[in-house]
Every structure is written in C-alpha cells, then in structure tokens.
C-alpha cells in the first residue's frame, strides 16, 4: 500500500519548521548564502536611503539641525522599548531572555524588513530566538501578540487624528474607529486566542501553543505599546520641525498621524518596512498640523522624517550588531555554524 499523503497544509507546516534549522553542508554554499542574504538586505536598504535623499534634494528642503538633537535622543528609545516590550511578551508566555539577548534577537533582523514580504524579518527572529532556546511556536506567538497589540495601540493613538480631523466633524461614524481596540482585546483574550491559534496551527499540522498571555498581561502590554507610540510621536514631531516649523499645540496631531501611518503600513503587508505606503499616509495626515495645509510640505516632512528614522534605525541595529558579534550571536551564525540543534544557552531559563 502506498503511504497516505499528508494534507498540503501539514506539508507546508513541516517545511516551515525545518527552514533555517540545518545549514548547507558545503562551505561554498554557506558563503554564498551569507553573501546573498547580506546583499539582498543591504541592497534594498541602500536603494531606499538613496531614493529618499534624492527626493529631499528635489524638494529643496533644508534641515534645521537644532531639532535633530532631541529627535536623535528620543527616537532610539522607541527601538529599545520595542525590544523590551517583546521581551515582556516572551516572559508572559513563559520564557525569559536576558535583556541584552532580547535586544539582539529583536534588533538584528530589523533591516530584513526592507526586503519585500518581510519573510526574512520573521525568519531572522525565529532563528535567533530558537538559538537562544525559545521554541519557534512560542516566538511566532510572541510576534503575533506584538503585532496585534502594537497595531491596536496605534489605532488607539491615531483615533485622535480621525476623531479630531476638521473635515470629519460632521461624520458620526468616525467614532467607529474606537471599536478596533476592544475587538483586538477580545481576540487576544486567552479563552479566545488559545483555541483560535490552536485551530490555525492544527490546520498546518503543528502542535498548540505552549502558553497564552493572561488578560491582565494583554491589557498591560497594550498600555505599554500605547506609551511607546507617544515616545515615537514626540521624536517624529522633533524630526518634522527640522523640516518645517510646527506649533507645539499640534504635537498630538503629528504623533497620531505617525501612528495612523503605521497602521496603514501594517495592513498593506506589501511594501518593505512600510515604505511608500507609510510615508504617503503620513504626508497626507501631517498636513492637517500645518498652517497652510500644504500636501507638498507634508510630503517633504514625510521624506525628512523617514530619512531620520532610517538613520536612527541604522545606528540602533549597528550598535546591536557590534554587541552580537562580541557575544557570537549573529543573525547568520545559526545558518553558518549549524548550532540550532545545540542545547539552549545557559543564560536562558524557563519561567516556572
């Protein structure tokens, strides 16, 4: 008798579970893989930065360096807190990484977001976390929680923009944006998310998640991400002022416009790191905070803010990469050295 074939979703699940776990046996293949991934990531990144500066030159924008000082002081905190928030989610799921290891596992794959599809970004986090002893299913669950909570809190922050928009004051349905927040909390409730994720994983032939976050944990992380959006909102306000003067009373409008742009990029799923979609939405939204409501100026601000965010991200990832190399925890190390089948690191302890 012929062996019974597995359902296609089960076969896809098996393929996904094996990706990255066994490096090529040939040294030349491993070297080619190293160079290929590096060129792919940095090729898209260099292209992105080059196109941004070209647009800035065409717009004839002159930066005011005074406002860049607080921008570069505040915006890195957003990334540090992002990694810290993911570390908290992991702890709530039952796994504990040292703070620096969490920064490395979260920060190093960030540049892979510039590759369309974000597949390398997710895979990089899965591979690094597995190398540190966190099962891929738990890491994937943490990413789902992270994106859902970050997106829901961004909706909450951006709701200020939608509700207070001068052109929507006579549209009662604008208040409907607030329903996303309780809806997300209901879906992430352990009594809902546990069975739901179990059915999805079961369809792919995977085991259920080892743990889910409690409702107090979900609410606490929602508040955490809302605070982090306020942090980046202030940093973006400073960066925007480096391009065009914006009154301080428009700080909330600029911050909520940035959150709205993130939501638009999140639901688009296509643009690498939200490029284009995020910037276009921010340009159209931030013009509300400008005296002349000029879309052209809004576009110039969006380009300038994107350039500042890109530089800050490069600085953050560069610093994390230097630390990772000293600790021998590179994003490519699992692929090159075949260490994913080794025992979990001693520093990692499972929360009882």
BAMI-968238 format. One record per residue (C-alpha): residue in one letter; x, y, z. Coordinates in pm, 1 decimal. Layout:
BEGIN
  r         u         v         w
  A         X         Y         Z
...
***
This chain:
BEGIN
  r         u         v         w
  X       0.0       0.0       0.0
  X     117.1     348.0     -79.2
  X     179.0     568.9     225.5
  X    -103.3     811.2     290.5
  X     -14.0    1162.3     180.0
  X     -27.3    1438.4     437.3
  X    -261.0    1734.2     375.7
  X     -89.2    2018.3     193.1
  X    -112.3    2248.9     496.6
  X      65.0    1985.2     707.8
  X     343.9    1960.6     449.1
  X     378.5    2338.9     448.1
  X     397.4    2331.9     826.7
  X     676.7    2072.2     815.6
  X     871.1    2282.5     563.8
  X     831.0    2593.8     778.4
  X     950.4    2409.6    1088.2
  X    1268.8    2295.1     912.7
  X    1362.8    2624.1     744.2
  X    1690.7    2751.9     880.9
  X    1743.1    2460.9    1120.6
  X    2009.2    2281.4     910.8
  X    2273.5    2484.2     724.2
  X    2409.3    2374.2     386.5
  X    2689.9    2119.5     420.1
  X    2910.0    2288.6     159.4
  X    3128.2    2577.2     278.1
  X    3087.0    2746.4     -59.0
  X    2708.7    2718.4     -28.1
  X    2719.6    2867.0     323.9
  X    2940.1    3152.4     198.5
  X    2708.6    3214.1     -96.8
  X    2411.2    3214.6     140.9
  X    2587.7    3465.3     365.3
  X    2673.6    3699.4      79.3
  X    2332.7    3656.1     -85.2
  X    2130.4    3743.9     225.5
  X    2361.8    4033.9     311.0
  X    2350.0    4179.7     -40.4
  X    1972.8    4131.3     -57.4
  X    1907.6    4311.7     270.2
  X    2157.3    4593.5     228.2
  X    2084.7    4629.7    -143.5
  X    1722.5    4716.7     -70.7
  X    1829.9    4936.0     221.6
  X    2087.7    5133.4      19.9
  X    1834.8    5179.7    -259.4
  X    1579.0    5308.0      -8.4
  X    1815.2    5558.0     154.4
  X    1945.7    5679.2    -182.1
  X    1593.8    5738.9    -315.1
  X    1498.7    5931.7      -0.5
  X    1791.1    6171.2     -25.1
  X    1723.4    6223.2    -394.1
  X    1364.6    6321.9    -315.2
  X    1484.6    6555.4     -41.4
  X    1712.5    6732.5    -286.2
  X    1430.8    6767.5    -538.5
  X    1206.5    6923.1    -273.3
  X    1478.0    7174.1    -185.5
  X    1437.8    7108.3     187.6
  X    1698.8    7249.6     424.6
  X    1719.9    7079.5     762.4
  X    1738.1    7277.7    1083.5
  X    1996.2    7075.9    1280.6
  X    1879.7    7211.4    1619.4
  X    1565.8    6994.9    1610.7
  X    1766.9    6687.9    1514.3
  X    1929.6    6684.0    1859.1
  X    1611.9    6589.1    2051.8
  X    1497.8    6369.9    1760.7
  X    1813.4    6157.5    1773.0
  X    1793.5    6149.7    2152.2
  X    1431.2    6026.6    2168.6
  X    1383.8    5801.1    1864.8
  X    1639.1    5532.1    1965.5
  X    1437.6    5488.1    2286.7
  X    1146.0    5374.2    2070.6
  X    1352.1    5083.8    1934.6
  X    1497.1    4990.5    2272.8
  X    1147.8    4987.2    2423.0
  X    1023.0    4782.7    2127.0
  X    1270.6    4504.8    2207.4
  X    1193.2    4537.9    2577.5
  X     820.4    4501.9    2505.8
  X     878.4    4185.5    2303.9
  X    1090.7    4051.3    2590.7
  X     799.9    4116.0    2828.0
  X     564.3    3925.8    2597.3
  X     804.3    3631.0    2593.5
  X     815.4    3635.3    2973.8
  X     436.6    3639.0    2988.7
  X     440.3    3333.9    2759.3
  X     677.9    3155.0    2995.3
  X    1024.6    3225.8    2852.8
  X    1293.5    3453.6    2988.9
  X    1576.4    3608.4    2788.7
  X    1838.5    3835.4    2934.6
  X    1763.7    4199.8    2838.5
  X    2062.4    4218.2    2602.1
  X    1980.9    3887.6    2431.9
  X    1628.5    4015.8    2372.2
  X    1769.5    4334.0    2214.8
  X    1989.8    4120.3    1986.9
  X    1714.5    3878.1    1879.6
  X    1467.5    4163.4    1821.1
  X    1703.4    4425.4    1677.6
  X    1931.4    4237.4    1441.1
  X    1659.8    4122.7    1196.8
  X    1513.8    4476.5    1165.9
  X    1699.3    4554.6     844.2
  X    1541.5    4247.2     682.3
  X    1211.4    4439.0     682.7
  X    1342.3    4625.5     378.3
  X    1316.7    4304.2     175.9
  X     962.2    4279.7      28.4
  X     732.0    4039.0     209.9
  X     908.8    4061.9     549.1
  X     973.2    3686.4     533.7
  X    1340.6    3725.7     623.6
  X    1245.5    3957.8     909.3
  X    1019.9    3698.0    1071.4
  X    1256.9    3410.1     992.6
  X    1551.6    3600.9    1142.2
  X    1368.4    3647.4    1471.9
  X    1258.0    3282.2    1475.4
  X    1609.0    3153.7    1406.3
  X    1785.4    3375.9    1658.8
  X    1527.5    3307.6    1928.6
  X    1547.9    2933.8    1869.3
  X    1924.1    2950.4    1901.3
  X    1872.9    3108.4    2242.7
  X    1634.2    2832.3    2347.2
  X    1289.3    2972.8    2266.1
  X    1075.0    2734.0    2055.9
  X     964.7    2870.3    1720.4
  X     598.1    2827.0    1808.9
  X     644.8    3045.9    2116.8
  X     839.7    3306.0    1919.2
  X     577.4    3310.3    1645.8
  X     305.4    3355.1    1908.0
  X     502.1    3643.2    2061.1
  X     527.0    3810.2    1719.7
  X     152.0    3771.8    1666.3
  X      85.9    3924.8    2009.1
  X     339.4    4200.5    1940.9
  X     190.1    4299.5    1604.8
  X    -168.1    4280.1    1730.8
  X    -101.9    4482.5    2047.1
  X     120.3    4733.8    1869.6
  X    -137.5    4773.6    1592.6
  X    -431.8    4807.1    1832.1
  X    -249.4    5065.2    2043.3
  X    -152.8    5252.7    1726.5
  X    -521.4    5261.2    1631.6
  X    -599.8    5399.3    1977.5
  X    -339.7    5675.4    1936.1
  X    -434.2    5750.5    1576.0
  X    -803.3    5768.8    1670.1
  X    -728.3    6120.9    1798.2
  X    -639.3    6220.8    1442.8
  X    -953.3    6065.2    1293.0
  X   -1193.1    6196.6    1559.6
  X   -1046.6    6549.0    1567.0
  X    -999.6    6585.2    1190.5
  X   -1169.6    6912.0    1084.9
  X   -1320.0    6754.9     772.2
  X   -1484.5    6473.3     973.2
  X   -1658.5    6672.2    1244.7
  X   -1997.9    6616.8    1083.2
  X   -1939.4    6242.8    1031.4
  X   -2056.4    6049.1    1340.7
  X   -1918.7    5721.9    1202.5
  X   -1566.0    5849.5    1274.3
  X   -1611.3    5727.9    1633.3
  X   -1631.4    5373.5    1497.0
  X   -1250.5    5360.8    1483.1
  X   -1252.4    5303.7    1858.6
  X   -1415.9    4960.7    1817.7
  X   -1084.3    4816.4    1694.1
  X    -932.0    4837.5    2042.8
  X   -1191.1    4628.1    2233.9
  X   -1215.4    4391.8    1935.9
  X    -839.5    4327.3    1948.2
  X    -851.7    4271.9    2324.8
  X   -1137.0    4022.4    2283.9
  X    -945.5    3827.2    2017.9
  X    -630.8    3825.1    2235.4
  X    -821.9    3708.4    2543.6
  X    -670.4    3370.0    2638.8
  X   -1010.3    3195.3    2616.4
  X   -1038.4    3314.4    2254.6
  X    -678.7    3332.4    2132.8
  X    -584.9    2989.3    2272.4
  X    -848.8    2785.1    2082.8
  X    -821.2    3010.7    1775.2
  X    -442.7    2974.4    1746.6
  X    -476.7    2601.3    1816.3
  X    -710.5    2557.3    1520.6
  X    -480.8    2757.1    1289.7
  X    -169.7    2564.5    1396.9
  X    -359.8    2237.0    1378.6
  X    -451.7    2310.2    1018.2
  X     -77.8    2323.7     943.5
  X      -7.7    2006.3    1138.5
  X     155.2    2194.4    1427.3
  X     101.4    2146.3    1799.2
  X     -93.7    2406.8    2001.5
  X      95.4    2694.7    2161.7
  X     265.2    2603.5    2489.6
  X     111.3    2906.9    2662.1
  X    -102.7    3216.8    2609.1
  X     -95.3    3558.2    2772.1
  X    -335.7    3631.8    3054.6
  X    -589.2    3911.2    3017.1
  X    -402.6    4139.1    3265.6
  X     -87.8    4075.3    3060.2
  X    -267.7    4170.5    2738.4
  X    -403.3    4491.7    2893.8
  X     -65.4    4578.8    3043.8
  X     116.2    4532.1    2713.8
  X    -149.5    4734.0    2533.1
  X     -77.3    5026.0    2767.9
  X     297.3    4973.1    2719.1
  X     275.1    4996.0    2340.4
  X      46.4    5298.6    2361.9
  X     315.2    5469.6    2571.6
  X     581.4    5373.1    2317.7
  X     374.2    5531.7    2040.3
  X     371.9    5851.5    2243.3
  X     751.9    5829.9    2266.5
  X     799.5    5792.1    1891.4
  X     532.2    6057.5    1832.0
  X     739.5    6314.5    2019.8
  X    1054.3    6207.3    1834.8
  X     878.2    6238.9    1499.4
  X     746.7    6581.7    1599.6
  X    1105.2    6695.2    1660.2
  X    1221.2    6547.7    1328.3
  X     930.6    6715.1    1147.4
  X    1027.1    7051.7    1295.5
  X    1371.0    7007.9    1142.4
  X    1195.4    7035.7     804.8
  X     913.7    7281.1     876.9
  X     810.5    7469.4    1188.9
  X     505.8    7312.9    1358.7
  X     338.2    7471.9    1665.2
  X     368.6    7275.3    1990.3
  X     -10.3    7254.1    2018.2
  X      -1.6    7032.6    1707.9
  X     217.9    6774.3    1881.3
  X     -74.1    6534.6    1934.3
  X    -179.3    6568.5    1570.1
  X     170.0    6483.5    1443.8
  X     206.2    6190.5    1684.5
  X    -131.8    6045.7    1594.2
  X     -56.0    6094.7    1222.6
  X     256.2    5881.0    1265.2
  X      55.4    5607.9    1437.8
  X    -203.6    5621.6    1159.3
  X      73.2    5578.3     901.9
  X     198.2    5270.3    1087.2
  X    -149.3    5114.7    1081.7
  X    -171.9    5176.9     706.7
  X     165.9    5010.3     652.2
  X      68.3    4720.1     876.7
  X    -245.0    4637.8     679.7
  X     -75.0    4686.2     341.4
  X     163.1    4390.5     403.7
  X     331.0    4451.6      66.1
  X     570.8    4742.7      99.3
  X     903.3    4653.6     267.7
  X     916.4    4822.6     610.9
  X     602.9    5011.8     507.3
  X     799.1    5219.9     257.1
  X     582.1    5433.4      32.5
  X     252.2    5343.3     198.8
  X     355.4    5465.6     543.6
  X     517.6    5780.2     406.4
  X     226.6    5868.4     177.4
  X     -29.7    5831.1     456.7
  X     186.0    6033.3     696.1
  X     232.7    6307.1     434.8
  X    -141.3    6333.6     379.7
  X    -213.5    6326.1     754.2
  X      53.3    6560.3     885.0
  X     -57.9    6843.1     656.7
  X    -350.8    6894.0     898.1
  X     -95.9    7021.8    1151.5
  X      47.1    7275.9     904.6
  X     -78.0    7634.5     880.5
  X    -117.4    7618.0     501.9
  X    -241.3    7254.4     490.5
  X       5.9    7201.1     203.7
  X      41.4    6844.5      79.8
  X     375.6    6932.6     -80.2
  X     515.7    7043.4     256.6
  X     361.4    6735.4     417.2
  X     543.9    6520.2     162.3
  X     872.5    6699.3     236.3
  X     820.1    6638.9     610.1
  X     741.2    6270.3     547.3
  X    1061.6    6231.1     344.6
  X    1266.4    6405.5     612.4
  X    1112.7    6200.3     893.5
  X    1172.6    5876.4     702.3
  X    1537.7    5973.7     648.6
  X    1585.1    6046.1    1019.8
  X    1411.5    5721.3    1121.3
  X    1628.0    5525.4     877.3
  X    1948.8    5674.4    1018.5
  X    1833.0    5608.6    1376.0
  X    1744.9    5250.5    1284.5
  X    2087.2    5201.2    1126.0
  X    2255.4    5334.1    1439.1
  X    2047.8    5107.2    1663.9
  X    2097.7    4794.4    1452.2
  X    2467.0    4875.7    1410.2
  X    2515.3    4901.2    1785.4
  X    2323.4    4577.6    1843.8
  X    2523.3    4401.0    1571.9
  X    2854.1    4504.5    1732.4
  X    2733.8    4367.7    2066.0
  X    2606.6    4050.0    1896.0
  X    2941.9    3988.2    1726.3
  X    3120.5    4020.3    2057.4
  X    2876.1    3768.1    2204.4
  X    2891.0    3548.4    1891.1
  X    2514.0    3583.1    1839.4
  X    2491.3    3692.2    1476.3
  X    2175.6    3660.9    1268.9
  X    2369.3    3444.7    1024.8
  X    2555.6    3238.6    1286.6
  X    2286.2    2966.2    1307.4
  X    2294.7    2922.5     929.8
  X    2673.7    2915.4     908.8
  X    2767.7    2713.8    1216.5
  X    2475.0    2469.0    1240.7
  X    2424.4    2542.3    1609.5
  X    2044.6    2532.5    1615.9
  X    2038.9    2170.7    1726.2
  X    2256.4    2251.5    2029.5
  X    2123.7    2274.1    2383.6
  X    1968.8    2608.7    2488.6
  X    2209.1    2870.6    2618.5
  X    2285.4    2853.9    2989.0
  X    2169.2    3211.1    3033.2
  X    1817.1    3118.1    2924.7
  X    1589.6    2986.0    3194.5
  X    1230.6    2871.0    3155.6
  X     991.6    3052.6    3383.4
  X     813.9    2807.8    3612.3
***
